[in-house]
Amino acid sequence: MSKTFTALMMFGMLFPTIAMAQAQSKSSIVPVLTGAYAPAKGGCDAAAAAFIYIEDTGIAANKTTGTVTSVKHDGASYVLDILWVEVGADQADGDRDTVRIEVRDAKSFYFSNPASERTLMRWCS
């Protein structure tokens, strides 16, 4: 009984560790953690519109989803060609954009595109 209880306790303690490892997986787009990022100045309580979400196969911001159509790698910088599509809209209504991400470390990067200035984004999730 004692061995069974101990085994169950140990198994139960593994789940949070496994969940954290999954939550902190590296993005396949750029070498930063998947999850939500916000401007370093505003912190993670900044307006939702300022958040960027890096996924394994895409990027999101505001109420738009970005499909990454190509990635060019140059040192610690990545240039992403993105098709932004608003939630509920068709891809035909999407806007093409070029986003530059300069990786600073595993949890932060500089984000810029033609419509924004260079902003340091820090991992929130």
MOPAC internal coordinates of N, CA, C and O (Angstrom, degrees):
PM7 1SCF
backbone

  N    0.0000 0     0.00 0     0.00 0    0    0    0
  C    1.4466 1     0.00 0     0.00 0    1    0    0
  C    1.5252 1   110.02 1     0.00 0    2    1    0
  O    1.2310 1   120.37 1   136.12 1    3    2    1
  N    1.3216 1   116.90 1   -43.88 1    3    2    1
  C    1.4522 1   121.63 1  -178.55 1    5    3    2
  C    1.5342 1   110.95 1   -64.47 1    6    5    3
  O    1.2310 1   120.07 1   139.23 1    7    6    5
  N    1.3383 1   117.47 1   -40.77 1    7    6    5
  C    1.4650 1   121.01 1   179.41 1    9    7    6
  C    1.5212 1   110.54 1   -66.57 1   10    9    7
  O    1.2310 1   120.31 1   140.19 1   11   10    9
  N    1.3323 1   117.01 1   -39.81 1   11   10    9
  C    1.4620 1   121.32 1   179.13 1   13   11   10
  C    1.5192 1   110.32 1   -64.21 1   14   13   11
  O    1.2310 1   120.09 1   135.26 1   15   14   13
  N    1.3123 1   117.44 1   -44.74 1   15   14   13
  C    1.4606 1   122.37 1   179.61 1   17   15   14
  C    1.5287 1   110.48 1   -62.47 1   18   17   15
  O    1.2310 1   120.75 1   136.12 1   19   18   17
  N    1.3314 1   116.17 1   -43.88 1   19   18   17
  C    1.4623 1   121.03 1   179.29 1   21   19   18
  C    1.5265 1   110.58 1   -63.03 1   22   21   19
  O    1.2310 1   120.56 1   137.36 1   23   22   21
  N    1.3278 1   116.53 1   -42.64 1   23   22   21
  C    1.4676 1   120.69 1   179.23 1   25   23   22
  C    1.5250 1   110.79 1   -63.26 1   26   25   23
  O    1.2310 1   120.16 1   137.54 1   27   26   25
  N    1.3248 1   117.30 1   -42.46 1   27   26   25
  C    1.4660 1   121.10 1   178.35 1   29   27   26
  C    1.5259 1   111.40 1   -64.25 1   30   29   27
  O    1.2310 1   120.64 1   139.65 1   31   30   29
  N    1.3330 1   116.38 1   -40.35 1   31   30   29
  C    1.4674 1   119.92 1   178.46 1   33   31   30
  C    1.5298 1   111.06 1   -62.87 1   34   33   31
  O    1.2310 1   120.83 1   135.00 1   35   34   33
  N    1.3158 1   116.01 1   -45.00 1   35   34   33
  C    1.4648 1   120.47 1  -179.59 1   37   35   34
  C    1.5322 1   110.63 1   -64.07 1   38   37   35
  O    1.2310 1   120.59 1   138.21 1   39   38   37
  N    1.3251 1   116.48 1   -41.79 1   39   38   37
  C    1.4626 1   120.83 1   179.36 1   41   39   38
  C    1.5285 1   110.10 1   -64.07 1   42   41   39
  O    1.2310 1   120.69 1   137.81 1   43   42   41
  N    1.3326 1   116.28 1   -42.19 1   43   42   41
  C    1.4589 1   121.00 1   179.04 1   45   43   42
  C    1.5170 1   112.90 1   -64.09 1   46   45   43
  O    1.2310 1   120.38 1   148.03 1   47   46   45
  N    1.3137 1   116.89 1   -31.97 1   47   46   45
  C    1.4615 1   120.41 1   179.88 1   49   47   46
  C    1.5257 1   111.89 1   -75.99 1   50   49   47
  O    1.2310 1   119.84 1   162.54 1   51   50   49
  N    1.3121 1   117.92 1   -17.46 1   51   50   49
  C    1.4624 1   121.15 1   178.68 1   53   51   50
  C    1.5233 1   112.48 1   -72.69 1   54   53   51
  O    1.2310 1   120.06 1   148.34 1   55   54   53
  N    1.3395 1   117.49 1   -31.66 1   55   54   53
  C    1.4650 1   120.15 1  -175.15 1   57   55   54
  C    1.5253 1   113.57 1   -57.12 1   58   57   55
  O    1.2310 1   118.76 1   132.73 1   59   58   57
  N    1.3512 1   119.97 1   -47.27 1   59   58   57
  C    1.4656 1   117.62 1   177.88 1   61   59   58
  C    1.5236 1   112.38 1   -60.84 1   62   61   59
  O    1.2310 1   120.31 1   143.23 1   63   62   61
  N    1.3210 1   117.01 1   -36.77 1   63   62   61
  C    1.4570 1   120.49 1   179.18 1   65   63   62
  C    1.5175 1   110.89 1   -64.82 1   66   65   63
  O    1.2310 1   120.63 1   136.34 1   67   66   65
  N    1.3237 1   116.40 1   -43.66 1   67   66   65
  C    1.4692 1   120.71 1   178.42 1   69   67   66
  C    1.5168 1   110.23 1   -64.67 1   70   69   67
  O    1.2310 1   120.33 1   137.34 1   71   70   69
  N    1.3380 1   116.97 1   -42.66 1   71   70   69
  C    1.4655 1   121.00 1  -179.97 1   73   71   70
  C    1.5277 1   110.61 1   -62.51 1   74   73   71
  O    1.2310 1   119.60 1   137.78 1   75   74   73
  N    1.3258 1   118.36 1   -42.22 1   75   74   73
  C    1.4602 1   120.93 1   179.44 1   77   75   74
  C    1.5218 1   111.26 1   -65.10 1   78   77   75
  O    1.2310 1   120.54 1   141.26 1   79   78   77
  N    1.3277 1   116.58 1   -38.74 1   79   78   77
  C    1.4655 1   120.05 1   178.97 1   81   79   78
  C    1.5224 1   109.99 1   -63.70 1   82   81   79
  O    1.2310 1   120.09 1   139.44 1   83   82   81
  N    1.3295 1   117.44 1   -40.56 1   83   82   81
  C    1.4559 1   121.06 1   178.40 1   85   83   82
  C    1.5223 1   110.77 1   -68.33 1   86   85   83
  O    1.2310 1   119.78 1   138.08 1   87   86   85
  N    1.3261 1   118.02 1   -41.92 1   87   86   85
  C    1.4598 1   122.16 1  -178.22 1   89   87   86
  C    1.5200 1   111.32 1   -65.55 1   90   89   87
  O    1.2310 1   119.87 1   153.83 1   91   90   89
  N    1.3128 1   117.86 1   -26.17 1   91   90   89
  C    1.4457 1   121.34 1  -176.53 1   93   91   90
  C    1.5223 1   112.30 1  -106.56 1   94   93   91
  O    1.2310 1   120.28 1  -152.26 1   95   94   93
  N    1.3326 1   117.07 1    27.74 1   95   94   93
  C    1.4548 1   118.92 1  -179.32 1   97   95   94
  C    1.5266 1   110.29 1   -69.73 1   98   97   95
  O    1.2310 1   121.06 1   -29.00 1   99   98   97
  N    1.3025 1   115.58 1   151.00 1   99   98   97
  C    1.4592 1   121.13 1   178.94 1  101   99   98
  C    1.5199 1   110.36 1   -73.35 1  102  101   99
  O    1.2310 1   120.91 1   -34.64 1  103  102  101
  N    1.3074 1   115.86 1   145.36 1  103  102  101
  C    1.4532 1   120.99 1   176.98 1  105  103  102
  C    1.5215 1   109.10 1   -74.76 1  106  105  103
  O    1.2310 1   120.75 1   -35.92 1  107  106  105
  N    1.3216 1   116.16 1   144.08 1  107  106  105
  C    1.4585 1   119.18 1   175.96 1  109  107  106
  C    1.5230 1   111.17 1   -83.85 1  110  109  107
  O    1.2310 1   119.81 1   172.06 1  111  110  109
  N    1.3447 1   117.97 1    -7.94 1  111  110  109
  C    1.4622 1   121.19 1   177.89 1  113  111  110
  C    1.5261 1   109.73 1   -81.97 1  114  113  111
  O    1.2310 1   121.07 1   123.04 1  115  114  113
  N    1.3150 1   115.56 1   -56.96 1  115  114  113
  C    1.4573 1   122.03 1   178.55 1  117  115  114
  C    1.5232 1   107.44 1  -135.26 1  118  117  115
  O    1.2310 1   119.72 1   -24.87 1  119  118  117
  N    1.3188 1   118.14 1   155.13 1  119  118  117
  C    1.4640 1   119.70 1  -175.82 1  121  119  118
  C    1.5292 1   113.46 1   -78.85 1  122  121  119
  O    1.2310 1   120.87 1  -116.85 1  123  122  121
  N    1.3163 1   115.94 1    63.15 1  123  122  121
  C    1.4628 1   122.42 1   171.55 1  125  123  122
  C    1.5179 1   106.98 1  -128.33 1  126  125  123
  O    1.2310 1   120.14 1   -16.80 1  127  126  125
  N    1.3100 1   117.34 1   163.20 1  127  126  125
  C    1.4590 1   120.79 1  -179.18 1  129  127  126
  C    1.5185 1   110.56 1   -68.81 1  130  129  127
  O    1.2310 1   120.57 1   -37.82 1  131  130  129
  N    1.3222 1   116.52 1   142.18 1  131  130  129
  C    1.4588 1   119.78 1   173.63 1  133  131  130
  C    1.5124 1   108.16 1   -68.22 1  134  133  131
  O    1.2310 1   120.20 1   -31.23 1  135  134  133
  N    1.3146 1   117.22 1   148.77 1  135  134  133
  C    1.4526 1   121.33 1   178.51 1  137  135  134
  C    1.5062 1   112.24 1   134.22 1  138  137  135
  O    1.2310 1   120.81 1    10.67 1  139  138  137
  N    1.3298 1   116.05 1  -169.33 1  139  138  137
  C    1.4627 1   122.40 1  -175.58 1  141  139  138
  C    1.5228 1   110.95 1   -87.87 1  142  141  139
  O    1.2310 1   121.22 1   -38.49 1  143  142  141
  N    1.3103 1   115.28 1   141.51 1  143  142  141
  C    1.4547 1   123.38 1   176.10 1  145  143  142
  C    1.5229 1   108.34 1  -127.06 1  146  145  143
  O    1.2310 1   120.24 1   -29.24 1  147  146  145
  N    1.3186 1   117.16 1   150.76 1  147  146  145
  C    1.4582 1   122.45 1   177.01 1  149  147  146
  C    1.5220 1   108.40 1  -139.43 1  150  149  147
  O    1.2310 1   120.46 1   -21.12 1  151  150  149
  N    1.3366 1   116.72 1   158.88 1  151  150  149
  C    1.4646 1   119.08 1   178.87 1  153  151  150
  C    1.5252 1   111.15 1   -58.24 1  154  153  151
  O    1.2310 1   120.80 1   -41.47 1  155  154  153
  N    1.3216 1   116.08 1   138.53 1  155  154  153
  C    1.4643 1   121.14 1  -177.42 1  157  155  154
  C    1.5238 1   111.18 1   -60.21 1  158  157  155
  O    1.2310 1   119.87 1   144.66 1  159  158  157
  N    1.3394 1   117.84 1   -35.34 1  159  158  157
  C    1.4634 1   120.96 1  -178.99 1  161  159  158
  C    1.5211 1   111.99 1   -67.39 1  162  161  159
  O    1.2310 1   120.25 1   139.44 1  163  162  161
  N    1.3229 1   117.12 1   -40.56 1  163  162  161
  C    1.4637 1   120.58 1  -177.08 1  165  163  162
  C    1.5109 1   113.32 1   -86.25 1  166  165  163
  O    1.2310 1   120.52 1   159.20 1  167  166  165
  N    1.3189 1   116.62 1   -20.80 1  167  166  165
  C    1.4516 1   120.46 1  -178.23 1  169  167  166
  C    1.5149 1   111.69 1    73.21 1  170  169  167
  O    1.2310 1   121.12 1     2.16 1  171  170  169
  N    1.3209 1   115.47 1  -177.84 1  171  170  169
  C    1.4596 1   120.75 1  -174.76 1  173  171  170
  C    1.5150 1   113.53 1   -73.73 1  174  173  171
  O    1.2310 1   120.15 1   172.48 1  175  174  173
  N    1.3312 1   117.32 1    -7.52 1  175  174  173
  C    1.4617 1   119.61 1   175.95 1  177  175  174
  C    1.5309 1   110.92 1   -96.83 1  178  177  175
  O    1.2310 1   120.48 1  -165.62 1  179  178  177
  N    1.3328 1   116.68 1    14.38 1  179  178  177
  C    1.4663 1   121.29 1   178.14 1  181  179  178
  C    1.5241 1   110.01 1   -66.51 1  182  181  179
  O    1.2310 1   121.15 1   -12.90 1  183  182  181
  N    1.3134 1   115.41 1   167.10 1  183  182  181
  C    1.4720 1   120.67 1   179.75 1  185  183  182
  C    1.5187 1   110.44 1   -56.32 1  186  185  183
  O    1.2310 1   120.96 1   -36.18 1  187  186  185
  N    1.3201 1   115.77 1   143.82 1  187  186  185
  C    1.4670 1   121.05 1  -177.78 1  189  187  186
  C    1.5194 1   111.56 1   -57.32 1  190  189  187
  O    1.2310 1   120.16 1   149.34 1  191  190  189
  N    1.3195 1   117.30 1   -30.66 1  191  190  189
  C    1.4620 1   120.85 1  -178.65 1  193  191  190
  C    1.5271 1   111.59 1   -64.52 1  194  193  191
  O    1.2310 1   120.29 1   159.70 1  195  194  193
  N    1.3135 1   117.06 1   -20.30 1  195  194  193
  C    1.4569 1   120.16 1  -178.17 1  197  195  194
  C    1.5207 1   112.29 1   -86.57 1  198  197  195
  O    1.2310 1   120.20 1   168.75 1  199  198  197
  N    1.3272 1   117.22 1   -11.25 1  199  198  197
  C    1.4562 1   119.79 1  -176.13 1  201  199  198
  C    1.5207 1   111.87 1   -75.41 1  202  201  199
  O    1.2310 1   121.40 1   -34.38 1  203  202  201
  N    1.3074 1   114.92 1   145.62 1  203  202  201
  C    1.4651 1   122.69 1   172.32 1  205  203  202
  C    1.5139 1   105.80 1  -124.24 1  206  205  203
  O    1.2310 1   120.48 1   -42.54 1  207  206  205
  N    1.3111 1   116.68 1   137.46 1  207  206  205
  C    1.4527 1   120.69 1  -179.59 1  209  207  206
  C    1.5235 1   108.85 1  -118.35 1  210  209  207
  O    1.2310 1   120.40 1   -63.10 1  211  210  209
  N    1.3158 1   116.83 1   116.90 1  211  210  209
  C    1.4663 1   122.13 1   178.63 1  213  211  210
  C    1.5249 1   107.99 1   -91.57 1  214  213  211
  O    1.2310 1   120.73 1   -53.03 1  215  214  213
  N    1.3247 1   116.22 1   126.97 1  215  214  213
  C    1.4551 1   121.82 1   179.02 1  217  215  214
  C    1.5220 1   108.85 1  -114.74 1  218  217  215
  O    1.2310 1   120.51 1    -2.82 1  219  218  217
  N    1.3168 1   116.63 1   177.18 1  219  218  217
  C    1.4696 1   119.42 1   178.92 1  221  219  218
  C    1.5232 1   111.94 1   -67.41 1  222  221  219
  O    1.2310 1   120.17 1   145.88 1  223  222  221
  N    1.3149 1   117.28 1   -34.12 1  223  222  221
  C    1.4692 1   120.21 1  -175.93 1  225  223  222
  C    1.5166 1   113.36 1  -123.35 1  226  225  223
  O    1.2310 1   119.78 1  -172.45 1  227  226  225
  N    1.3111 1   118.02 1     7.55 1  227  226  225
  C    1.4501 1   119.59 1  -178.31 1  229  227  226
  C    1.5123 1   112.08 1  -165.37 1  230  229  227
  O    1.2310 1   121.41 1     5.37 1  231  230  229
  N    1.3206 1   114.90 1  -174.63 1  231  230  229
  C    1.4584 1   122.64 1  -178.76 1  233  231  230
  C    1.5208 1   106.54 1  -140.02 1  234  233  231
  O    1.2310 1   120.10 1   -32.03 1  235  234  233
  N    1.3070 1   117.41 1   147.97 1  235  234  233
  C    1.4611 1   120.77 1  -179.97 1  237  235  234
  C    1.5188 1   108.98 1  -135.25 1  238  237  235
  O    1.2310 1   120.82 1   -27.02 1  239  238  237
  N    1.3308 1   116.03 1   152.98 1  239  238  237
  C    1.4603 1   121.84 1   176.53 1  241  239  238
  C    1.5176 1   107.40 1  -157.25 1  242  241  239
  O    1.2310 1   120.81 1   -33.28 1  243  242  241
  N    1.3334 1   116.06 1   146.72 1  243  242  241
  C    1.4631 1   120.84 1  -177.57 1  245  243  242
  C    1.5282 1   109.10 1    52.85 1  246  245  243
  O    1.2310 1   120.51 1    49.73 1  247  246  245
  N    1.3134 1   116.64 1  -130.27 1  247  246  245
  C    1.4662 1   120.77 1   177.27 1  249  247  246
  C    1.5248 1   109.45 1  -108.45 1  250  249  247
  O    1.2310 1   121.07 1  -144.12 1  251  250  249
  N    1.3163 1   115.56 1    35.88 1  251  250  249
  C    1.4561 1   120.71 1  -179.96 1  253  251  250
  C    1.5227 1   109.93 1  -124.15 1  254  253  251
  O    1.2310 1   121.73 1   -28.42 1  255  254  253
  N    1.3120 1   114.29 1   151.58 1  255  254  253
  C    1.4613 1   121.19 1   174.72 1  257  255  254
  C    1.5113 1   107.35 1  -114.12 1  258  257  255
  O    1.2310 1   120.65 1   -45.80 1  259  258  257
  N    1.3056 1   116.36 1   134.20 1  259  258  257
  C    1.4517 1   120.61 1  -179.85 1  261  259  258
  C    1.5165 1   111.08 1  -106.87 1  262  261  259
  O    1.2310 1   121.37 1   -58.03 1  263  262  261
  N    1.3182 1   114.99 1   121.97 1  263  262  261
  C    1.4543 1   120.53 1   173.29 1  265  263  262
  C    1.5197 1   107.33 1   -91.66 1  266  265  263
  O    1.2310 1   120.63 1   -59.37 1  267  266  265
  N    1.3090 1   116.40 1   120.63 1  267  266  265
  C    1.4641 1   120.62 1  -179.14 1  269  267  266
  C    1.5241 1   107.98 1   -80.80 1  270  269  267
  O    1.2310 1   120.90 1   -63.44 1  271  270  269
  N    1.3269 1   115.89 1   116.56 1  271  270  269
  C    1.4623 1   120.04 1  -178.18 1  273  271  270
  C    1.5295 1   112.26 1   -91.90 1  274  273  271
  O    1.2310 1   120.43 1   154.13 1  275  274  273
  N    1.3373 1   116.79 1   -25.87 1  275  274  273
  C    1.4673 1   119.78 1   174.68 1  277  275  274
  C    1.5261 1   109.56 1  -160.17 1  278  277  275
  O    1.2310 1   121.28 1   -24.73 1  279  278  277
  N    1.3135 1   115.16 1   155.27 1  279  278  277
  C    1.4647 1   121.90 1   178.36 1  281  279  278
  C    1.5198 1   107.92 1  -132.76 1  282  281  279
  O    1.2310 1   121.16 1   -50.98 1  283  282  281
  N    1.3277 1   115.39 1   129.02 1  283  282  281
  C    1.4621 1   120.77 1   174.25 1  285  283  282
  C    1.5162 1   107.37 1  -114.39 1  286  285  283
  O    1.2310 1   120.36 1   -48.47 1  287  286  285
  N    1.3265 1   116.92 1   131.53 1  287  286  285
  C    1.4547 1   122.88 1  -176.52 1  289  287  286
  C    1.5161 1   109.93 1  -106.45 1  290  289  287
  O    1.2310 1   120.65 1   -50.05 1  291  290  289
  N    1.3342 1   116.36 1   129.95 1  291  290  289
  C    1.4617 1   121.60 1   178.46 1  293  291  290
  C    1.5195 1   108.32 1  -141.15 1  294  293  291
  O    1.2310 1   120.08 1   -85.89 1  295  294  293
  N    1.3270 1   117.45 1    94.11 1  295  294  293
  C    1.4632 1   121.54 1  -176.75 1  297  295  294
  C    1.5230 1   110.31 1    65.68 1  298  297  295
  O    1.2310 1   120.45 1    56.60 1  299  298  297
  N    1.3321 1   116.75 1  -123.40 1  299  298  297
  C    1.4663 1   121.51 1   177.89 1  301  299  298
  C    1.5218 1   111.39 1   -93.55 1  302  301  299
  O    1.2310 1   120.27 1  -171.23 1  303  302  301
  N    1.3339 1   117.10 1     8.77 1  303  302  301
  C    1.4569 1   122.03 1  -179.39 1  305  303  302
  C    1.5199 1   111.08 1  -108.23 1  306  305  303
  O    1.2310 1   121.67 1   -32.28 1  307  306  305
  N    1.3205 1   114.41 1   147.72 1  307  306  305
  C    1.4552 1   122.09 1   177.94 1  309  307  306
  C    1.5174 1   108.08 1  -131.81 1  310  309  307
  O    1.2310 1   120.67 1   -46.67 1  311  310  309
  N    1.3175 1   116.33 1   133.33 1  311  310  309
  C    1.4518 1   121.68 1   175.22 1  313  311  310
  C    1.5169 1   106.91 1  -110.26 1  314  313  311
  O    1.2310 1   120.89 1   -61.78 1  315  314  313
  N    1.3227 1   115.90 1   118.22 1  315  314  313
  C    1.4553 1   122.20 1  -176.57 1  317  315  314
  C    1.5203 1   109.87 1  -109.36 1  318  317  315
  O    1.2310 1   120.42 1   -53.28 1  319  318  317
  N    1.3161 1   116.81 1   126.72 1  319  318  317
  C    1.4634 1   121.17 1   169.41 1  321  319  318
  C    1.5209 1   105.41 1   -88.52 1  322  321  319
  O    1.2310 1   120.82 1   -56.55 1  323  322  321
  N    1.3295 1   116.04 1   123.45 1  323  322  321
  C    1.4673 1   121.37 1  -171.86 1  325  323  322
  C    1.5159 1   110.37 1  -127.38 1  326  325  323
  O    1.2310 1   121.33 1   -37.19 1  327  326  325
  N    1.3228 1   115.06 1   142.81 1  327  326  325
  C    1.4504 1   121.96 1   170.63 1  329  327  326
  C    1.5264 1   106.29 1  -108.32 1  330  329  327
  O    1.2310 1   120.52 1   -72.06 1  331  330  329
  N    1.3548 1   116.60 1   107.94 1  331  330  329
  C    1.4615 1   121.57 1   179.66 1  333  331  330
  C    1.5184 1   109.46 1   -84.73 1  334  333  331
  O    1.2310 1   120.02 1   -49.61 1  335  334  333
  N    1.3239 1   117.58 1   130.39 1  335  334  333
  C    1.4650 1   122.46 1   178.57 1  337  335  334
  C    1.5218 1   108.07 1  -129.84 1  338  337  335
  O    1.2310 1   120.65 1   -55.07 1  339  338  337
  N    1.3389 1   116.36 1   124.93 1  339  338  337
  C    1.4603 1   120.18 1   178.16 1  341  339  338
  C    1.5208 1   110.29 1   -67.52 1  342  341  339
  O    1.2310 1   121.28 1   -27.67 1  343  342  341
  N    1.3239 1   115.16 1   152.33 1  343  342  341
  C    1.4657 1   120.65 1   178.60 1  345  343  342
  C    1.5203 1   109.02 1   -58.04 1  346  345  343
  O    1.2310 1   120.21 1   -51.06 1  347  346  345
  N    1.3177 1   117.21 1   128.94 1  347  346  345
  C    1.4531 1   122.92 1   178.24 1  349  347  346
  C    1.5223 1   114.50 1    87.21 1  350  349  347
  O    1.2310 1   119.78 1   174.63 1  351  350  349
  N    1.3333 1   118.03 1    -5.37 1  351  350  349
  C    1.4695 1   121.27 1  -179.47 1  353  351  350
  C    1.5215 1   110.28 1   -95.94 1  354  353  351
  O    1.2310 1   121.16 1   -13.91 1  355  354  353
  N    1.3336 1   115.39 1   166.09 1  355  354  353
  C    1.4596 1   121.76 1   176.57 1  357  355  354
  C    1.5250 1   109.47 1   -88.12 1  358  357  355
  O    1.2310 1   121.22 1   -22.22 1  359  358  357
  N    1.3360 1   115.26 1   157.78 1  359  358  357
  C    1.4683 1   119.22 1   178.25 1  361  359  358
  C    1.5211 1   111.98 1   -61.51 1  362  361  359
  O    1.2310 1   120.26 1   151.47 1  363  362  361
  N    1.3206 1   117.11 1   -28.53 1  363  362  361
  C    1.4642 1   120.59 1   179.45 1  365  363  362
  C    1.5292 1   111.22 1   -62.95 1  366  365  363
  O    1.2310 1   120.12 1   155.37 1  367  366  365
  N    1.3245 1   117.38 1   -24.63 1  367  366  365
  C    1.4630 1   122.04 1   179.62 1  369  367  366
  C    1.5251 1   112.36 1   -89.98 1  370  369  367
  O    1.2310 1   120.13 1  -176.54 1  371  370  369
  N    1.3235 1   117.35 1     3.46 1  371  370  369
  C    1.4653 1   121.40 1  -175.79 1  373  371  370
  C    1.5159 1   113.42 1   -72.51 1  374  373  371
  O    1.2310 1   121.25 1   -19.10 1  375  374  373
  N    1.3084 1   115.21 1   160.90 1  375  374  373
  C    1.4659 1   122.87 1   178.03 1  377  375  374
  C    1.5205 1   109.31 1  -112.12 1  378  377  375
  O    1.2310 1   120.94 1   -48.60 1  379  378  377
  N    1.3230 1   115.82 1   131.40 1  379  378  377
  C    1.4584 1   120.42 1   177.83 1  381  379  378
  C    1.5255 1   108.84 1   -82.70 1  382  381  379
  O    1.2310 1   121.00 1   -35.67 1  383  382  381
  N    1.3269 1   115.69 1   144.33 1  383  382  381
  C    1.4546 1   121.18 1  -176.46 1  385  383  382
  C    1.5269 1   108.53 1  -149.56 1  386  385  383
  O    1.2310 1   121.14 1   -25.08 1  387  386  385
  N    1.3118 1   115.43 1   154.92 1  387  386  385
  C    1.4594 1   121.32 1   172.91 1  389  387  386
  C    1.5151 1   107.02 1  -116.67 1  390  389  387
  O    1.2310 1   120.60 1   -58.52 1  391  390  389
  N    1.3092 1   116.46 1   121.48 1  391  390  389
  C    1.4580 1   122.80 1  -177.61 1  393  391  390
  C    1.5206 1   109.02 1  -114.82 1  394  393  391
  O    1.2310 1   121.01 1   -45.68 1  395  394  393
  N    1.3114 1   115.68 1   134.32 1  395  394  393
  C    1.4641 1   120.61 1   176.50 1  397  395  394
  C    1.5247 1   107.82 1  -109.96 1  398  397  395
  O    1.2310 1   120.76 1   -52.51 1  399  398  397
  N    1.3221 1   116.15 1   127.49 1  399  398  397
  C    1.4600 1   122.32 1   176.84 1  401  399  398
  C    1.5238 1   107.32 1  -120.97 1  402  401  399
  O    1.2310 1   121.26 1   -61.58 1  403  402  401
  N    1.3288 1   115.19 1   118.42 1  403  402  401
  C    1.4650 1   121.61 1   176.86 1  405  403  402
  C    1.5195 1   106.84 1  -105.24 1  406  405  403
  O    1.2310 1   120.66 1   -71.41 1  407  406  405
  N    1.3171 1   116.35 1   108.59 1  407  406  405
  C    1.4616 1   121.64 1  -175.60 1  409  407  406
  C    1.5201 1   109.77 1   -71.62 1  410  409  407
  O    1.2310 1   121.22 1   -55.22 1  411  410  409
  N    1.3229 1   115.28 1   124.78 1  411  410  409
  C    1.4636 1   120.96 1   178.30 1  413  411  410
  C    1.5263 1   109.86 1   -92.90 1  414  413  411
  O    1.2310 1   120.52 1   131.50 1  415  414  413
  N    1.3229 1   116.61 1   -48.50 1  415  414  413
  C    1.4587 1   122.68 1   174.90 1  417  415  414
  C    1.5269 1   107.14 1  -157.67 1  418  417  415
  O    1.2310 1   120.38 1    10.55 1  419  418  417
  N    1.3354 1   116.87 1  -169.45 1  419  418  417
  C    1.4672 1   120.25 1  -174.13 1  421  419  418
  C    1.5288 1   113.56 1   -67.31 1  422  421  419
  O    1.2310 1   119.63 1   167.03 1  423  422  421
  N    1.3473 1   118.32 1   -12.97 1  423  422  421
  C    1.4632 1   119.72 1  -177.25 1  425  423  422
  C    1.5173 1   113.82 1  -127.94 1  426  425  423
  O    1.2310 1   119.71 1  -168.03 1  427  426  425
  N    1.3168 1   118.15 1    11.97 1  427  426  425
  C    1.4606 1   118.94 1   177.75 1  429  427  426
  C    1.5242 1   110.70 1  -153.62 1  430  429  427
  O    1.2310 1   121.49 1   -24.87 1  431  430  429
  N    1.3217 1   114.75 1   155.13 1  431  430  429
  C    1.4533 1   120.80 1   179.31 1  433  431  430
  C    1.5172 1   109.25 1  -157.01 1  434  433  431
  O    1.2310 1   121.02 1   -18.32 1  435  434  433
  N    1.3272 1   115.66 1   161.68 1  435  434  433
  C    1.4567 1   121.27 1   173.65 1  437  435  434
  C    1.5202 1   107.70 1   -95.43 1  438  437  435
  O    1.2310 1   120.76 1   -50.27 1  439  438  437
  N    1.3291 1   116.15 1   129.73 1  439  438  437
  C    1.4604 1   122.58 1  -178.81 1  441  439  438
  C    1.5208 1   108.37 1  -111.55 1  442  441  439
  O    1.2310 1   120.53 1   -46.33 1  443  442  441
  N    1.3197 1   116.58 1   133.67 1  443  442  441
  C    1.4677 1   119.46 1   173.21 1  445  443  442
  C    1.5163 1   109.09 1  -152.97 1  446  445  443
  O    1.2310 1   121.74 1   -28.94 1  447  446  445
  N    1.3158 1   114.28 1   151.06 1  447  446  445
  C    1.4600 1   122.71 1   171.54 1  449  447  446
  C    1.5211 1   106.89 1  -150.50 1  450  449  447
  O    1.2310 1   119.20 1    -3.96 1  451  450  449
  N    1.3349 1   119.13 1   176.04 1  451  450  449
  C    1.4661 1   119.25 1  -176.17 1  453  451  450
  C    1.5358 1   113.97 1   -58.19 1  454  453  451
  O    1.2310 1   119.74 1   154.54 1  455  454  453
  N    1.3318 1   118.10 1   -25.46 1  455  454  453
  C    1.4589 1   120.79 1  -176.52 1  457  455  454
  C    1.5252 1   113.86 1   -94.28 1  458  457  455
  O    1.2310 1   119.83 1   173.62 1  459  458  457
  N    1.3289 1   117.93 1    -6.38 1  459  458  457
  C    1.4635 1   119.14 1  -177.69 1  461  459  458
  C    1.5086 1   110.38 1  -132.41 1  462  461  459
  O    1.2310 1   121.58 1   -21.56 1  463  462  461
  N    1.3130 1   114.59 1   158.44 1  463  462  461
  C    1.4587 1   117.67 1   173.85 1  465  463  462
  C    1.5182 1   108.94 1   -85.54 1  466  465  463
  O    1.2310 1   121.07 1   -10.01 1  467  466  465
  N    1.2815 1   115.55 1   169.99 1  467  466  465
  C    1.4692 1   121.27 1  -179.41 1  469  467  466
  C    1.5280 1   108.71 1   -66.73 1  470  469  467
  O    1.2310 1   120.42 1   -57.04 1  471  470  469
  N    1.3267 1   116.80 1   122.96 1  471  470  469
  C    1.4593 1   122.46 1  -176.23 1  473  471  470
  C    1.5142 1   110.00 1  -127.46 1  474  473  471
  O    1.2310 1   120.35 1   -47.84 1  475  474  473
  N    1.3229 1   116.94 1   132.16 1  475  474  473
  C    1.4513 1   120.81 1   175.26 1  477  475  474
  C    1.5249 1   108.58 1   -78.42 1  478  477  475
  O    1.2310 1   121.10 1   -59.02 1  479  478  477
  N    1.3312 1   115.50 1   120.98 1  479  478  477
  C    1.4641 1   121.58 1  -179.87 1  481  479  478
  C    1.5248 1   108.41 1  -107.50 1  482  481  479
  O    1.2310 1   120.65 1   -46.63 1  483  482  481
  N    1.3308 1   116.37 1   133.37 1  483  482  481
  C    1.4760 1   121.08 1   178.66 1  485  483  482
  C    1.5127 1   110.42 1  -116.77 1  486  485  483
  O    1.2310 1   121.20 1   -34.45 1  487  486  485
  N    1.3147 1   115.31 1   145.55 1  487  486  485
  C    1.4700 1   123.13 1  -177.43 1  489  487  486
  C    1.5165 1   110.16 1   -65.74 1  490  489  487
  O    1.2310 1   120.07 1   -46.82 1  491  490  489
  N    1.3285 1   117.47 1   133.18 1  491  490  489
  C    1.4695 1   122.92 1  -178.76 1  493  491  490
  C    1.5085 1   114.13 1  -112.57 1  494  493  491
  O    1.2310 1   119.54 1   147.99 1  495  494  493
  N    1.3224 1   118.49 1   -32.01 1  495  494  493
  C    1.4716 1   119.11 1  -172.47 1  497  495  494
  C    1.5031 1   112.99 1   -90.58 1  498  497  495
  O    1.2310 1   120.10 1   180.00 1  499  498  497

